[in-house]
Amino acid sequence: MPLRIATSLAAAVALLPLAIAQSPQWGQCGGQTWTGPTTCVTGSTCVYQNPYYSQCLPSGSGTTSSAVASAALPTGTSTAKSNTVAKTLGGKLYFGSATDNPELSDATYVAKLGDNTLFGQITPGNSMKWDSTEPSRGVFTFTNGDTVTSLAKKNGQLIRGHTCVWYNQLAGWVTSGNFNASTLTSILQTHCSTLVSHWAGQIYSWDVVNEPFNDDGTVRSFVFSLAGGTVPNLNYITTALVAARAADPKAKLYINDYNIDSAGAKSTAMQNLVKSLKAAGTPIDGIGIQGHLIVGQVPSKAALIANYQAFTALGVEIAITELDIRMTLPETPALRAQQQTDYNTVVSACKAVTGCVGVTIWDYTDKYSWVPGVFSGQGAALPWDNNLVIKPAYDGIIAGFTN
């Protein structure tokens, strides 16, 4: 076969998967770090939503997913302010939102984020994680985290630190260093101590450890839980908590995880961990229940309350730390109505438990939600839509704190 023909054939074969693989309607088709298909099935067009996400929308439907059905979808009606209501009627310390540095260039978004009658607490989504704060061993950078904390302080908002140690978003030098157990312990102590001491006196609570368990309640396996061995263990958690307490004695120290909303193997594992830490005298003040949930699949209020109380009975406070309730797109009036009910269920369950100190949504607007980039064909998980207009979900939150 002539070289030119062979080369052309090889190139065509290489491009074949790209031609075949297309995102479905309402699926993701672009965005920073996106490695999937960038074209859409017939009848759909790839439309930019934000720097992290482009979506396959019905051709001719407009420029954003919120514009597709905005006329047909119900919006929220409450004029109450979520943080004010959480504190005055719900008896909580705050209602808050996560944020991330790229969003802070959006002036309209920032104006609402900085309204402390809406949000009394802020969590930096990424700027305090390991890869952002210690990209090289012993070389720390706090610029982005300082930006978020300064914004919150200016607006009189509490700050939640997130996170000292997590299996994900670790710097490459940590995971590829082939360190022995004693060196890993020293690395973890140094990182947590430096991170927490930098913001000492400014942070209400720290997610010191994030997501230590698998869904079946077993210990998640990663560089720190293995610590030079082959069987994952939880010793690193004690190391991190002790270092954090020494660095800022006044900050509340949390362990944070998902799928521990109601009773199950993972909740049991977390409760057993709290018991063992308490018995050993290891500092632990709270458990963060993330709350990444699905419309129509939220546990009952009774189940949530029972599980929340099982944690607080151990002598720790709890907080709903990363609440969003996603749906399969496209949005419909019925899905928005169910989402309103689901948000009400979670918030009212927190209100019913004294030791549940607050609720944080994982960013407040669908415009910057992480959900569509991770769960293809799903989204619309937050109480404000892409245009920063409240949805019925917001009414559910207000009613949850009020009734």
Contacts in CASP RR format, 6 or more apart in sequence:
PFRMAT RR
TARGET T0000
AUTHOR 0000-0000-0000
METHOD contacts of the structure
MODEL  1
MPLRIATSLAAAVALLPLAIAQSPQWGQCGGQTWTGPTTCVTGSTCVYQN
PYYSQCLPSGSGTTSSAVASAALPTGTSTAKSNTVAKTLGGKLYFGSATD
NPELSDATYVAKLGDNTLFGQITPGNSMKWDSTEPSRGVFTFTNGDTVTS
LAKKNGQLIRGHTCVWYNQLAGWVTSGNFNASTLTSILQTHCSTLVSHWA
GQIYSWDVVNEPFNDDGTVRSFVFSLAGGTVPNLNYITTALVAARAADPK
AKLYINDYNIDSAGAKSTAMQNLVKSLKAAGTPIDGIGIQGHLIVGQVPS
KAALIANYQAFTALGVEIAITELDIRMTLPETPALRAQQQTDYNTVVSAC
KAVTGCVGVTIWDYTDKYSWVPGVFSGQGAALPWDNNLVIKPAYDGIIAG
FTN
1 9 0 8 1.000
18 37 0 8 1.000
18 39 0 8 1.000
21 36 0 8 1.000
21 37 0 8 1.000
22 37 0 8 1.000
22 39 0 8 1.000
22 40 0 8 1.000
22 41 0 8 1.000
23 29 0 8 1.000
23 36 0 8 1.000
23 37 0 8 1.000
23 38 0 8 1.000
23 39 0 8 1.000
23 40 0 8 1.000
23 41 0 8 1.000
23 44 0 8 1.000
23 46 0 8 1.000
23 56 0 8 1.000
23 376 0 8 1.000
24 40 0 8 1.000
24 41 0 8 1.000
24 44 0 8 1.000
24 56 0 8 1.000
24 376 0 8 1.000
24 377 0 8 1.000
25 40 0 8 1.000
25 41 0 8 1.000
25 43 0 8 1.000
25 44 0 8 1.000
25 56 0 8 1.000
25 57 0 8 1.000
25 58 0 8 1.000
26 55 0 8 1.000
26 56 0 8 1.000
26 57 0 8 1.000
26 65 0 8 1.000
26 329 0 8 1.000
26 330 0 8 1.000
26 377 0 8 1.000
27 40 0 8 1.000
27 55 0 8 1.000
27 56 0 8 1.000
27 329 0 8 1.000
27 372 0 8 1.000
27 376 0 8 1.000
27 377 0 8 1.000
28 34 0 8 1.000
28 36 0 8 1.000
28 53 0 8 1.000
28 54 0 8 1.000
28 55 0 8 1.000
28 56 0 8 1.000
28 372 0 8 1.000
28 373 0 8 1.000
28 376 0 8 1.000
28 377 0 8 1.000
29 37 0 8 1.000
29 38 0 8 1.000
29 39 0 8 1.000
29 40 0 8 1.000
29 46 0 8 1.000
29 54 0 8 1.000
29 55 0 8 1.000
29 56 0 8 1.000
30 36 0 8 1.000
30 38 0 8 1.000
30 46 0 8 1.000
30 53 0 8 1.000
30 54 0 8 1.000
31 51 0 8 1.000
31 52 0 8 1.000
31 53 0 8 1.000
31 54 0 8 1.000
32 51 0 8 1.000
32 52 0 8 1.000
33 52 0 8 1.000
34 53 0 8 1.000
34 54 0 8 1.000
34 373 0 8 1.000
38 46 0 8 1.000
39 46 0 8 1.000
40 46 0 8 1.000
40 56 0 8 1.000
41 56 0 8 1.000
43 58 0 8 1.000
43 59 0 8 1.000
44 56 0 8 1.000
44 57 0 8 1.000
44 58 0 8 1.000
44 59 0 8 1.000
45 56 0 8 1.000
45 57 0 8 1.000
45 58 0 8 1.000
45 59 0 8 1.000
45 60 0 8 1.000
45 61 0 8 1.000
46 54 0 8 1.000
46 55 0 8 1.000
46 56 0 8 1.000
47 54 0 8 1.000
47 55 0 8 1.000
47 56 0 8 1.000
47 57 0 8 1.000
47 62 0 8 1.000
47 63 0 8 1.000
47 64 0 8 1.000
47 65 0 8 1.000
48 54 0 8 1.000
48 63 0 8 1.000
49 55 0 8 1.000
49 64 0 8 1.000
49 65 0 8 1.000
49 367 0 8 1.000
49 372 0 8 1.000
49 386 0 8 1.000
50 367 0 8 1.000
50 368 0 8 1.000
51 102 0 8 1.000
52 102 0 8 1.000
52 368 0 8 1.000
52 370 0 8 1.000
52 373 0 8 1.000
53 372 0 8 1.000
53 373 0 8 1.000
55 65 0 8 1.000
55 372 0 8 1.000
57 65 0 8 1.000
57 68 0 8 1.000
58 68 0 8 1.000
61 67 0 8 1.000
61 68 0 8 1.000
62 68 0 8 1.000
64 386 0 8 1.000
64 387 0 8 1.000
65 329 0 8 1.000
65 330 0 8 1.000
65 331 0 8 1.000
65 366 0 8 1.000
65 380 0 8 1.000
65 386 0 8 1.000
66 366 0 8 1.000
66 385 0 8 1.000
66 386 0 8 1.000
66 387 0 8 1.000
66 389 0 8 1.000
67 387 0 8 1.000
68 330 0 8 1.000
69 330 0 8 1.000
69 331 0 8 1.000
69 332 0 8 1.000
70 385 0 8 1.000
70 387 0 8 1.000
72 333 0 8 1.000
73 331 0 8 1.000
73 332 0 8 1.000
73 333 0 8 1.000
73 336 0 8 1.000
73 391 0 8 1.000
74 333 0 8 1.000
74 336 0 8 1.000
74 337 0 8 1.000
74 391 0 8 1.000
74 392 0 8 1.000
75 385 0 8 1.000
75 389 0 8 1.000
75 390 0 8 1.000
75 391 0 8 1.000
75 392 0 8 1.000
76 389 0 8 1.000
76 390 0 8 1.000
76 391 0 8 1.000
76 392 0 8 1.000
76 393 0 8 1.000
76 394 0 8 1.000
76 395 0 8 1.000
77 395 0 8 1.000
78 390 0 8 1.000
78 394 0 8 1.000
78 395 0 8 1.000
78 398 0 8 1.000
80 398 0 8 1.000
80 402 0 8 1.000
81 115 0 8 1.000
81 117 0 8 1.000
81 118 0 8 1.000
82 95 0 8 1.000
82 96 0 8 1.000
82 117 0 8 1.000
82 118 0 8 1.000
82 119 0 8 1.000
82 394 0 8 1.000
82 397 0 8 1.000
82 398 0 8 1.000
82 401 0 8 1.000
83 94 0 8 1.000
83 95 0 8 1.000
83 96 0 8 1.000
83 116 0 8 1.000
83 117 0 8 1.000
83 118 0 8 1.000
83 119 0 8 1.000
83 120 0 8 1.000
83 121 0 8 1.000
84 117 0 8 1.000
85 95 0 8 1.000
85 398 0 8 1.000
85 401 0 8 1.000
85 402 0 8 1.000
86 92 0 8 1.000
86 94 0 8 1.000
86 95 0 8 1.000
86 358 0 8 1.000
86 359 0 8 1.000
86 401 0 8 1.000
87 93 0 8 1.000
87 94 0 8 1.000
87 95 0 8 1.000
89 401 0 8 1.000
89 402 0 8 1.000
90 351 0 8 1.000
90 401 0 8 1.000
90 402 0 8 1.000
91 351 0 8 1.000
91 401 0 8 1.000
92 350 0 8 1.000
92 351 0 8 1.000
92 356 0 8 1.000
92 357 0 8 1.000
92 358 0 8 1.000
92 359 0 8 1.000
92 401 0 8 1.000
93 121 0 8 1.000
93 158 0 8 1.000
93 204 0 8 1.000
93 357 0 8 1.000
93 358 0 8 1.000
94 119 0 8 1.000
94 120 0 8 1.000
94 121 0 8 1.000
94 157 0 8 1.000
94 158 0 8 1.000
94 357 0 8 1.000
94 358 0 8 1.000
94 359 0 8 1.000
94 360 0 8 1.000
95 118 0 8 1.000
95 119 0 8 1.000
95 120 0 8 1.000
95 121 0 8 1.000
95 358 0 8 1.000
95 359 0 8 1.000
95 360 0 8 1.000
95 397 0 8 1.000
95 401 0 8 1.000
96 119 0 8 1.000
96 120 0 8 1.000
96 121 0 8 1.000
96 122 0 8 1.000
96 123 0 8 1.000
96 157 0 8 1.000
96 358 0 8 1.000
96 359 0 8 1.000
96 360 0 8 1.000
96 361 0 8 1.000
97 113 0 8 1.000
97 119 0 8 1.000
97 121 0 8 1.000
97 122 0 8 1.000
97 123 0 8 1.000
97 360 0 8 1.000
97 361 0 8 1.000
97 362 0 8 1.000
97 363 0 8 1.000
97 364 0 8 1.000
98 122 0 8 1.000
98 123 0 8 1.000
98 124 0 8 1.000
98 125 0 8 1.000
98 162 0 8 1.000
98 322 0 8 1.000
98 360 0 8 1.000
98 361 0 8 1.000
98 362 0 8 1.000
98 363 0 8 1.000
99 113 0 8 1.000
99 122 0 8 1.000
99 123 0 8 1.000
99 124 0 8 1.000
99 125 0 8 1.000
99 148 0 8 1.000
99 363 0 8 1.000
100 124 0 8 1.000
100 125 0 8 1.000
100 126 0 8 1.000
100 127 0 8 1.000
100 363 0 8 1.000
100 368 0 8 1.000
101 124 0 8 1.000
101 126 0 8 1.000
101 127 0 8 1.000
101 144 0 8 1.000
101 145 0 8 1.000
101 147 0 8 1.000
101 148 0 8 1.000
103 109 0 8 1.000
103 110 0 8 1.000
103 113 0 8 1.000
103 363 0 8 1.000
103 368 0 8 1.000
104 110 0 8 1.000
104 147 0 8 1.000
104 148 0 8 1.000
104 151 0 8 1.000
108 388 0 8 1.000
109 365 0 8 1.000
109 367 0 8 1.000
109 368 0 8 1.000
109 388 0 8 1.000
110 151 0 8 1.000
112 118 0 8 1.000
112 364 0 8 1.000
112 384 0 8 1.000
112 388 0 8 1.000
113 119 0 8 1.000
113 122 0 8 1.000
113 151 0 8 1.000
113 364 0 8 1.000
114 151 0 8 1.000
114 155 0 8 1.000
114 157 0 8 1.000
115 155 0 8 1.000
116 155 0 8 1.000
116 156 0 8 1.000
116 157 0 8 1.000
118 364 0 8 1.000
119 157 0 8 1.000
119 364 0 8 1.000
120 156 0 8 1.000
120 157 0 8 1.000
120 158 0 8 1.000
121 152 0 8 1.000
121 157 0 8 1.000
121 158 0 8 1.000
121 159 0 8 1.000
121 160 0 8 1.000
121 204 0 8 1.000
121 358 0 8 1.000
121 360 0 8 1.000
122 148 0 8 1.000
122 151 0 8 1.000
122 152 0 8 1.000
122 157 0 8 1.000
122 158 0 8 1.000
122 159 0 8 1.000
122 160 0 8 1.000
123 159 0 8 1.000
123 160 0 8 1.000
123 161 0 8 1.000
123 162 0 8 1.000
123 321 0 8 1.000
123 322 0 8 1.000
123 360 0 8 1.000
124 144 0 8 1.000
124 145 0 8 1.000
124 148 0 8 1.000
124 149 0 8 1.000
124 159 0 8 1.000
124 161 0 8 1.000
124 162 0 8 1.000
125 162 0 8 1.000
126 132 0 8 1.000
126 144 0 8 1.000
126 169 0 8 1.000
127 133 0 8 1.000
127 144 0 8 1.000
127 145 0 8 1.000
127 147 0 8 1.000
127 148 0 8 1.000
128 145 0 8 1.000
128 161 0 8 1.000
128 162 0 8 1.000
128 163 0 8 1.000
128 195 0 8 1.000
129 162 0 8 1.000
129 163 0 8 1.000
129 166 0 8 1.000
129 169 0 8 1.000
130 165 0 8 1.000
130 166 0 8 1.000
130 169 0 8 1.000
130 170 0 8 1.000
130 171 0 8 1.000
130 174 0 8 1.000
130 191 0 8 1.000
131 169 0 8 1.000
131 170 0 8 1.000
131 171 0 8 1.000
131 172 0 8 1.000
132 141 0 8 1.000
132 144 0 8 1.000
132 145 0 8 1.000
132 169 0 8 1.000
133 140 0 8 1.000
133 141 0 8 1.000
133 142 0 8 1.000
133 145 0 8 1.000
133 191 0 8 1.000
133 195 0 8 1.000
134 140 0 8 1.000
134 141 0 8 1.000
134 171 0 8 1.000
134 191 0 8 1.000
134 194 0 8 1.000
134 195 0 8 1.000
135 141 0 8 1.000
135 171 0 8 1.000
135 173 0 8 1.000
136 171 0 8 1.000
136 173 0 8 1.000
137 171 0 8 1.000
137 173 0 8 1.000
137 187 0 8 1.000
138 190 0 8 1.000
138 194 0 8 1.000
140 194 0 8 1.000
140 195 0 8 1.000
140 198 0 8 1.000
142 198 0 8 1.000
142 199 0 8 1.000
148 159 0 8 1.000
149 159 0 8 1.000
149 199 0 8 1.000
149 202 0 8 1.000
149 203 0 8 1.000
152 158 0 8 1.000
152 159 0 8 1.000
153 159 0 8 1.000
153 202 0 8 1.000
158 204 0 8 1.000
159 199 0 8 1.000
159 202 0 8 1.000
159 203 0 8 1.000
159 204 0 8 1.000
160 203 0 8 1.000
160 204 0 8 1.000
160 205 0 8 1.000
160 206 0 8 1.000
160 207 0 8 1.000
160 321 0 8 1.000
160 360 0 8 1.000
161 199 0 8 1.000
161 203 0 8 1.000
161 205 0 8 1.000
161 206 0 8 1.000
161 207 0 8 1.000
162 206 0 8 1.000
162 207 0 8 1.000
162 210 0 8 1.000
162 256 0 8 1.000
163 206 0 8 1.000
163 207 0 8 1.000
163 208 0 8 1.000
163 209 0 8 1.000
163 210 0 8 1.000
163 256 0 8 1.000
164 191 0 8 1.000
164 192 0 8 1.000
164 195 0 8 1.000
164 196 0 8 1.000
164 206 0 8 1.000
164 207 0 8 1.000
164 208 0 8 1.000
164 209 0 8 1.000
164 240 0 8 1.000
164 243 0 8 1.000
164 244 0 8 1.000
165 188 0 8 1.000
165 191 0 8 1.000
165 192 0 8 1.000
165 208 0 8 1.000
165 209 0 8 1.000
165 210 0 8 1.000
165 224 0 8 1.000
165 236 0 8 1.000
165 240 0 8 1.000
166 209 0 8 1.000
166 210 0 8 1.000
166 211 0 8 1.000
167 210 0 8 1.000
167 211 0 8 1.000
167 220 0 8 1.000
167 222 0 8 1.000
167 223 0 8 1.000
167 224 0 8 1.000
167 225 0 8 1.000
168 211 0 8 1.000
170 222 0 8 1.000
170 223 0 8 1.000
174 187 0 8 1.000
174 223 0 8 1.000
175 222 0 8 1.000
175 223 0 8 1.000
179 187 0 8 1.000
179 223 0 8 1.000
179 228 0 8 1.000
180 228 0 8 1.000
181 227 0 8 1.000
181 228 0 8 1.000
181 229 0 8 1.000
184 223 0 8 1.000
184 224 0 8 1.000
184 227 0 8 1.000
184 228 0 8 1.000
184 236 0 8 1.000
185 227 0 8 1.000
185 236 0 8 1.000
185 239 0 8 1.000
188 224 0 8 1.000
188 236 0 8 1.000
188 239 0 8 1.000
188 240 0 8 1.000
188 243 0 8 1.000
189 239 0 8 1.000
189 243 0 8 1.000
192 208 0 8 1.000
192 239 0 8 1.000
192 240 0 8 1.000
192 243 0 8 1.000
192 244 0 8 1.000
192 247 0 8 1.000
193 243 0 8 1.000
193 244 0 8 1.000
193 246 0 8 1.000
193 247 0 8 1.000
194 247 0 8 1.000
195 247 0 8 1.000
196 203 0 8 1.000
196 206 0 8 1.000
196 243 0 8 1.000
196 244 0 8 1.000
196 247 0 8 1.000
196 248 0 8 1.000
196 251 0 8 1.000
197 247 0 8 1.000
197 248 0 8 1.000
199 248 0 8 1.000
200 247 0 8 1.000
200 248 0 8 1.000
200 250 0 8 1.000
200 251 0 8 1.000
201 248 0 8 1.000
201 250 0 8 1.000
201 251 0 8 1.000
203 248 0 8 1.000
203 251 0 8 1.000
204 251 0 8 1.000
204 252 0 8 1.000
205 251 0 8 1.000
205 252 0 8 1.000
205 253 0 8 1.000
205 254 0 8 1.000
205 285 0 8 1.000
205 286 0 8 1.000
205 319 0 8 1.000
206 244 0 8 1.000
206 248 0 8 1.000
206 251 0 8 1.000
206 252 0 8 1.000
206 253 0 8 1.000
206 254 0 8 1.000
207 254 0 8 1.000
207 255 0 8 1.000
207 256 0 8 1.000
207 288 0 8 1.000
207 321 0 8 1.000
208 237 0 8 1.000
208 240 0 8 1.000
208 241 0 8 1.000
208 244 0 8 1.000
208 253 0 8 1.000
208 254 0 8 1.000
208 255 0 8 1.000
209 236 0 8 1.000
209 237 0 8 1.000
209 240 0 8 1.000
209 241 0 8 1.000
209 255 0 8 1.000
209 256 0 8 1.000
210 255 0 8 1.000
210 256 0 8 1.000
210 257 0 8 1.000
211 220 0 8 1.000
211 256 0 8 1.000
211 257 0 8 1.000
211 258 0 8 1.000
212 219 0 8 1.000
212 220 0 8 1.000
212 225 0 8 1.000
212 234 0 8 1.000
212 237 0 8 1.000
212 255 0 8 1.000
212 257 0 8 1.000
212 273 0 8 1.000
213 219 0 8 1.000
213 220 0 8 1.000
213 257 0 8 1.000
213 266 0 8 1.000
213 269 0 8 1.000
213 270 0 8 1.000
214 220 0 8 1.000
214 266 0 8 1.000
215 259 0 8 1.000
215 265 0 8 1.000
215 266 0 8 1.000
216 265 0 8 1.000
216 266 0 8 1.000
217 265 0 8 1.000
217 266 0 8 1.000
217 268 0 8 1.000
217 269 0 8 1.000
218 232 0 8 1.000
218 269 0 8 1.000
219 225 0 8 1.000
219 232 0 8 1.000
219 233 0 8 1.000
219 234 0 8 1.000
220 232 0 8 1.000
221 232 0 8 1.000
222 232 0 8 1.000
224 236 0 8 1.000
225 232 0 8 1.000
225 233 0 8 1.000
225 234 0 8 1.000
225 236 0 8 1.000
226 232 0 8 1.000
227 233 0 8 1.000
227 235 0 8 1.000
227 236 0 8 1.000
234 273 0 8 1.000
234 276 0 8 1.000
237 255 0 8 1.000
237 273 0 8 1.000
237 277 0 8 1.000
237 282 0 8 1.000
238 277 0 8 1.000
238 280 0 8 1.000
238 282 0 8 1.000
241 253 0 8 1.000
241 277 0 8 1.000
241 282 0 8 1.000
241 283 0 8 1.000
241 284 0 8 1.000
242 282 0 8 1.000
242 283 0 8 1.000
244 251 0 8 1.000
244 253 0 8 1.000
244 283 0 8 1.000
245 253 0 8 1.000
245 283 0 8 1.000
252 285 0 8 1.000
252 286 0 8 1.000
252 317 0 8 1.000
253 283 0 8 1.000
253 284 0 8 1.000
253 285 0 8 1.000
253 286 0 8 1.000
254 284 0 8 1.000
254 285 0 8 1.000
254 286 0 8 1.000
254 287 0 8 1.000
254 288 0 8 1.000
254 319 0 8 1.000
254 321 0 8 1.000
255 270 0 8 1.000
255 273 0 8 1.000
255 274 0 8 1.000
255 284 0 8 1.000
255 286 0 8 1.000
255 287 0 8 1.000
255 288 0 8 1.000
256 287 0 8 1.000
256 288 0 8 1.000
256 290 0 8 1.000
256 321 0 8 1.000
256 322 0 8 1.000
257 266 0 8 1.000
257 270 0 8 1.000
257 287 0 8 1.000
257 288 0 8 1.000
257 289 0 8 1.000
257 290 0 8 1.000
258 290 0 8 1.000
258 291 0 8 1.000
258 292 0 8 1.000
258 322 0 8 1.000
259 266 0 8 1.000
260 266 0 8 1.000
260 267 0 8 1.000
260 270 0 8 1.000
260 287 0 8 1.000
260 289 0 8 1.000
260 290 0 8 1.000
260 307 0 8 1.000
261 267 0 8 1.000
261 289 0 8 1.000
261 291 0 8 1.000
261 293 0 8 1.000
261 298 0 8 1.000
261 299 0 8 1.000
261 304 0 8 1.000
261 307 0 8 1.000
261 346 0 8 1.000
262 299 0 8 1.000
262 303 0 8 1.000
262 304 0 8 1.000
262 306 0 8 1.000
262 307 0 8 1.000
263 303 0 8 1.000
263 306 0 8 1.000
263 307 0 8 1.000
263 310 0 8 1.000
267 307 0 8 1.000
267 310 0 8 1.000
270 287 0 8 1.000
270 311 0 8 1.000
271 310 0 8 1.000
271 311 0 8 1.000
271 314 0 8 1.000
274 284 0 8 1.000
274 287 0 8 1.000
274 311 0 8 1.000
274 314 0 8 1.000
274 315 0 8 1.000
274 316 0 8 1.000
275 314 0 8 1.000
277 284 0 8 1.000
278 284 0 8 1.000
278 314 0 8 1.000
278 315 0 8 1.000
284 316 0 8 1.000
285 316 0 8 1.000
285 317 0 8 1.000
286 316 0 8 1.000
286 317 0 8 1.000
286 318 0 8 1.000
286 319 0 8 1.000
287 311 0 8 1.000
287 316 0 8 1.000
287 317 0 8 1.000
287 318 0 8 1.000
288 318 0 8 1.000
288 319 0 8 1.000
288 320 0 8 1.000
288 321 0 8 1.000
289 308 0 8 1.000
289 311 0 8 1.000
289 318 0 8 1.000
289 319 0 8 1.000
289 320 0 8 1.000
289 321 0 8 1.000
290 320 0 8 1.000
290 321 0 8 1.000
290 322 0 8 1.000
290 323 0 8 1.000
290 362 0 8 1.000
291 320 0 8 1.000
291 321 0 8 1.000
291 322 0 8 1.000
291 323 0 8 1.000
291 324 0 8 1.000
291 346 0 8 1.000
292 322 0 8 1.000
292 323 0 8 1.000
292 324 0 8 1.000
292 326 0 8 1.000
292 362 0 8 1.000
293 323 0 8 1.000
293 324 0 8 1.000
293 325 0 8 1.000
293 326 0 8 1.000
293 342 0 8 1.000
293 346 0 8 1.000
294 325 0 8 1.000
294 326 0 8 1.000
294 327 0 8 1.000
295 325 0 8 1.000
295 326 0 8 1.000
295 327 0 8 1.000
295 335 0 8 1.000
295 338 0 8 1.000
295 339 0 8 1.000
295 342 0 8 1.000
296 338 0 8 1.000
296 342 0 8 1.000
298 325 0 8 1.000
298 342 0 8 1.000
298 345 0 8 1.000
298 346 0 8 1.000
299 307 0 8 1.000
299 345 0 8 1.000
300 345 0 8 1.000
301 345 0 8 1.000
301 348 0 8 1.000
301 349 0 8 1.000
301 352 0 8 1.000
304 345 0 8 1.000
304 346 0 8 1.000
304 349 0 8 1.000
305 349 0 8 1.000
305 352 0 8 1.000
305 353 0 8 1.000
308 318 0 8 1.000
308 349 0 8 1.000
308 350 0 8 1.000
308 353 0 8 1.000
308 355 0 8 1.000
308 356 0 8 1.000
309 353 0 8 1.000
311 318 0 8 1.000
312 318 0 8 1.000
312 353 0 8 1.000
312 354 0 8 1.000
312 355 0 8 1.000
312 356 0 8 1.000
317 355 0 8 1.000
317 356 0 8 1.000
317 357 0 8 1.000
318 353 0 8 1.000
318 355 0 8 1.000
318 356 0 8 1.000
318 357 0 8 1.000
319 356 0 8 1.000
319 357 0 8 1.000
319 358 0 8 1.000
319 359 0 8 1.000
319 360 0 8 1.000
320 346 0 8 1.000
320 347 0 8 1.000
320 350 0 8 1.000
320 356 0 8 1.000
320 358 0 8 1.000
320 359 0 8 1.000
320 360 0 8 1.000
321 360 0 8 1.000
322 360 0 8 1.000
322 361 0 8 1.000
322 362 0 8 1.000
323 343 0 8 1.000
323 346 0 8 1.000
323 359 0 8 1.000
323 360 0 8 1.000
323 361 0 8 1.000
323 362 0 8 1.000
324 361 0 8 1.000
324 362 0 8 1.000
324 363 0 8 1.000
324 369 0 8 1.000
324 371 0 8 1.000
324 381 0 8 1.000
324 382 0 8 1.000
325 339 0 8 1.000
325 342 0 8 1.000
325 343 0 8 1.000
325 346 0 8 1.000
325 381 0 8 1.000
325 393 0 8 1.000
326 371 0 8 1.000
326 375 0 8 1.000
326 378 0 8 1.000
326 379 0 8 1.000
326 380 0 8 1.000
326 381 0 8 1.000
327 335 0 8 1.000
327 338 0 8 1.000
327 339 0 8 1.000
327 378 0 8 1.000
327 379 0 8 1.000
327 380 0 8 1.000
327 381 0 8 1.000
328 377 0 8 1.000
328 378 0 8 1.000
329 377 0 8 1.000
329 378 0 8 1.000
329 379 0 8 1.000
329 380 0 8 1.000
331 380 0 8 1.000
335 380 0 8 1.000
336 391 0 8 1.000
336 392 0 8 1.000
336 393 0 8 1.000
337 392 0 8 1.000
339 380 0 8 1.000
339 391 0 8 1.000
339 392 0 8 1.000
339 393 0 8 1.000
340 391 0 8 1.000
340 392 0 8 1.000
340 393 0 8 1.000
340 395 0 8 1.000
340 396 0 8 1.000
341 396 0 8 1.000
342 393 0 8 1.000
343 383 0 8 1.000
343 393 0 8 1.000
343 394 0 8 1.000
343 396 0 8 1.000
343 397 0 8 1.000
343 400 0 8 1.000
344 396 0 8 1.000
344 397 0 8 1.000
344 399 0 8 1.000
344 400 0 8 1.000
346 359 0 8 1.000
347 359 0 8 1.000
347 396 0 8 1.000
347 397 0 8 1.000
347 400 0 8 1.000
347 401 0 8 1.000
348 399 0 8 1.000
348 400 0 8 1.000
348 401 0 8 1.000
348 403 0 8 1.000
349 356 0 8 1.000
350 356 0 8 1.000
350 358 0 8 1.000
350 359 0 8 1.000
351 400 0 8 1.000
351 401 0 8 1.000
359 397 0 8 1.000
361 382 0 8 1.000
361 383 0 8 1.000
362 369 0 8 1.000
362 370 0 8 1.000
362 382 0 8 1.000
363 369 0 8 1.000
363 370 0 8 1.000
363 382 0 8 1.000
364 382 0 8 1.000
364 383 0 8 1.000
364 384 0 8 1.000
365 382 0 8 1.000
365 384 0 8 1.000
365 385 0 8 1.000
365 386 0 8 1.000
365 388 0 8 1.000
366 379 0 8 1.000
366 380 0 8 1.000
366 381 0 8 1.000
366 382 0 8 1.000
366 384 0 8 1.000
366 385 0 8 1.000
366 386 0 8 1.000
367 384 0 8 1.000
367 385 0 8 1.000
367 386 0 8 1.000
367 387 0 8 1.000
367 388 0 8 1.000
369 379 0 8 1.000
369 381 0 8 1.000
369 382 0 8 1.000
371 378 0 8 1.000
371 379 0 8 1.000
371 381 0 8 1.000
372 378 0 8 1.000
372 379 0 8 1.000
382 391 0 8 1.000
382 393 0 8 1.000
383 390 0 8 1.000
383 391 0 8 1.000
383 393 0 8 1.000
383 394 0 8 1.000
383 397 0 8 1.000
384 390 0 8 1.000
384 391 0 8 1.000
384 394 0 8 1.000
385 391 0 8 1.000
END
